[in-house]
Amino acid sequence: MRVAFVGKGGSGKTTLSALFARYVASQGAPVVAIDADINQHLGMALGMDEAELPLPMGAHLTEIKEYLRGGNPRISSAAAMVKTTPPGRGSRLLRLAEADPIHTRFAAPTPHGPRLMVTGPFDEDDLGVACYHSKVGAVELYLNHLLDEAGEYVVVDMTAGADSFASGLFTRFDLTFLVAEPTRQGVGVYRQYRDYAADYEVPVAVVGNKVHGEGDVAFLREQVGDDLLVCLEHSAAVRAMEQGRPFALADLEPANVRALRVLLAHLNGQRKDWARFGRQAAQFHLRNAEAWANRATGEDLAAQIDPDFVFGPTRVFLSR
């Protein structure tokens, strides 16, 4: 199952992404956590030092594309492969449990169970000339080519606010958790995200964060209604973690542990809709091809869509 954590800057989505990934891993499940935020702090929240971080996917896009395209005859070269290029017959597909070159090169173990992948920060050559979404495109390609199954989890810390809608990445998830503080600004991001997501069948649940009491819960309930799934109370243990002090899941307040349990149960209750993934992958690829990618590559990228390829593990033989 794939889940995204979104919200306004400062809402705590990175912290919750890390807590959730750690909690799921503590239940014995394989977990890959991906830092797709322009502010790359997920590794720190997962207890890693900077020297331990994996290779940034965004800096190795050509290598990733070359591997994923495999022997797909519809993709002429890595240069002709863009962030929305869907897999087809001959493409290399990924599994969380397999030691393929993508997971071996770009996923690093963390001290608490999840493996971490990162898009990487802006570097000096990017400043003033590149958009961060070019790096995030590595995550979209990864998810397009991933065959995740029951009991396997990908947790993505997304860019803040509505920036997540700058590509088709927001449709690549089984569920999106929108982290909202009990403020008008937090609720405003929720409304914007809800309205955008509704047209694309993207399930969204609101997670209240930094809640201080029943008044905060009542405010969120009044503003978001039944979309409010659960609230996490203000946590001294989490503050200690954010300050770099020793932290274990056992240090969390019982109410917050229960909240993480609710998040996992809600995610597990989602239906995996491979047909939607495939339909929307083609939709966004055609949209990007017409808007800029055909011009940028000098090819008609609509031809990259394989009409006989079906998303999902039942058709994995198509990539062999």
C-alpha positions, 0 to 999 in steps of 0.5 A: 500500500502507498500512502502520502503525507501532505499538509501546509509547511510546519504542520508536522507532516514530516514528523508524522511520516516518520512516526507512521513509517516506524510504527508500521515497521514495528509491526513487522511489515516491510516499509520504504519511506521516501522524502519527496519534500523540498526540505529534506528532513525525513532522514533526520526524523528517522534517526539518520545522520547526514552521512548515512543518507542514501544516494539522492534519486533526483541526481541520478535520474538518467540511471534510474530511467535506463534501468526502468525502461529495460527492453521496452521498445516503445521508449527509444532512450532514457532521454525520451523517458519523462517523469510520467512515462508509464511501464509497458511490456519489456519495462523493468518492474520493482518489488519491495522485497527484491534486491533490484539495482534501484532499491540496492542503490537508492534505499538505505536502512534506518535505525528503526526498521524502514528503508529510506529513499530521498529525492535530494535537495537543490544543489548549486547547479539547480538554483535559478534554473531548475524546478524541484518537481524535476527531482520529484519525478524520480518518485513518480517513475518509481511508483509507476513501476512498483508492484507493491502488495498486501502487507508492504508499505511505501510512505511518502513525505510530500512537498508542502501545500498544493505543490503536490499537484504540480504533477501526476504524483498525487494520484499514485497513492492508495490513500493520502493523509492530510496533516492539519493543525487546528488553525484556519491556515491548516484547514485552508490547505485541506479544502484546497487539497480536497477539491483538487483530489475529488476529481481524480478519485484520490482518497483523502483523510485528515489527521489532526496534529498538535491538538491541545484539547477538546476545543481543538478537536471540535474546531477541526471536526466543525471545519472538515466534518467526517474527513477527520480520521483521528487527532494526535495530541501535542507530544513532549516525546515528539518534541524531544525527538525533534530536538535530537534527544533519544526517542523510541515509539514506547515513549509516545503517549498512549493516545498517540500510539492509538492514533497511529494504529488507527492510521494503519487500520484505515490504510489497510482498509483501502482497496488497491485500484490498479485499474485507476493507477493505469488509467491515470498514468496514461492520462497524465502522461498524455497531458504532459506530452502535449504540454511540454514533453513532446517538444522537449524530447522531439518525439510523440510520447503518446506512443510510449503508452502500451495499450496491452499492458495492465498495471498490477502484479497479476501481469508481472510476466509482461516485464519478463 
